[in-house]
């Protein structure tokens, strides 16, 4: 539905770039091609915006844990972090949401269980009052 509304909104702009001498069929094909390219580009841009900065604590890296990507999902107010574990680990992690001044503005906990040479996405869901648009970065640590 969002792509359809976006297409309707940009259609007049796309049509301005089309040559008036073309017949309706050619014009339709050109508009369709331009709209498809635009939507593909907009989709890639949105995917990039979903990536967030997430830093692992020194204790986590000392335990053989690393991370490759973290993504934000605004609809569920959560981040998913792909963690790789060299060693077995069972316990809990805590993710803290930090604003640009380094102040904590939200916190989420996740219970985890890794076997040796394991990897999985860990989901951290934040409270409804956490304004995720203010988050500069997330830090992840072993919960005490």
Secondary structure, 3 states (H helix, E strand, C coil): CHHHHHHHHHHHHHHHCCCCCCCHHHHHHHHHHHHHHHHHHHHHHHHHHHECCEEECHHHHHCCEEEEEEEEECCCCEEEEEEEECCCEEEEEEEEEECCCCCEEEEEEEEEEECCCEEEEEEEECCCCCCHHHCCEEEEEECC
